[in-house]
Amino acid sequence: MITKRVLGRVRNLSEPAAKDKLAILSNQEKRVLALVAEGKTNKEIALDLGLSDKTVKNYFSNILDKLKLTRRSQAAAFFVQHTLK
């Protein structure tokens, strides 16, 4: 029981806070994430930012990895929740 609590606290210390998670994204990744949160597709984001579809896909893949998310909808919700505070 005590070991479980200690491990939980250590795990929480090693995970960055939500604001810190946004801080680990590059400026371009933040732009991509903001456009994802607006509901834009990769193709629309590529047109807006003057990038290729593949580049946007790579940026978004990096975003998911850094934020430890698996779905586009999770990323959009995360962005909205943590930028409107």
N, C-alpha and C positions, 0 to 999 in steps of 0.2 A: 504494500500500500504506500509506504513512504517512498520507496524507490520509484514507483509510478509517478508520484507527484513531483519528485525531483527531476525525473526525465522530462516530464511535461514542461516544467519551468525552463529547463535548459533548451528544449526545443523552441519554446516561445522566444527566448532571448536570441536565438540564432536566426529567427525569421524577422525580416525587416517589417516595420510598420507600413501601413498602406501608403502613406505619403512618401516614405523612403522607397517603396517599390516603384512609385511613379518617378522618383528621382533617378533610379537606375536606368530608365529609358533614355535613349538619345533624343534630341529635339525632333529628328525626323520620325522616330518611332512614336513620339507623342502626337505628332501631326497625323500620322496614319491612324493611330488609335482614336483620336478625336473624330476623324471622318468615319471610321467604323461605327462609332457610337451614334453618329448621325444616320446610320443605316445605309451608307454607300457601299457599293460592291468594290471589289479589287480593281475592276476595270475603270469605274468612275473615279476612284482614288488616284489611280495611275494618271488619268487625264488631268485631274485637278493639280497634281503635284509634278507633272511632266516626267513621269517615270514609266517604266515598262510594267506590265502586269506581273511578270516574274519577280521584279524587284519589290513590288508591294507585297507579294506573297512571302518573300523572304523576310521583309521587315515584320510582317504580321506573325510569322512563325517565331521570330526572335522575341516578339512581345509576349506571345503565349508562354514561351520557355521562361523568360525572365519573371513573369508574374505567376508562374506555376498554374496556368489555366489550360483548359482543353478545348473550349468552344468560343466561337465568335460572340455569341450572346453573353457569355460570362465576361469577356473582355469589355464589351460595350457597357454592361451593367457596372463593372468595376470602375470604369472611367467616370461614368455619370455619378456614382455614389461618392467618389473620392475627389471630384472637382467641384461639386456643388456645395461643399461644406463651408 
